[in-house]
Amino acid sequence: MAMKKTDLEKNKALKLNSAMKLSTADRFGKPAAADPKLDRREQRKLDQAQGLVAFACKLNGDLVTELKERAATHPEGMTGLLNEVIKRGLAG
């Protein structure tokens, strides 16, 4: 049984989409396979496994700048620094 023209075009599109997803072409100067960042789902799963919960708030710009500077040298990054600072503040 012959396929309809529209079915053939859909199959071509599916093949093209999957080929594009699997391609290792350079994107913005970096190979797609060499990207060490986790996607959002994987990162969310890792955060949930560690018991981390997203917490958004608004802070003064100067305070944010200072936190970023200190987080750059903190071994656990911004999350570790904020955990440490908030625990110290709540204890005292």
Secondary structure, 3 states (H helix, E strand, C coil): CCCCHHHHHHHHHHHHHHHHHHCCCEECCEEHHHCCCCCHHHHHHHHHHCCCCCCCCCCCHHHHHHHHHHHHHCCCHHHHHHHHHHHHHHHC
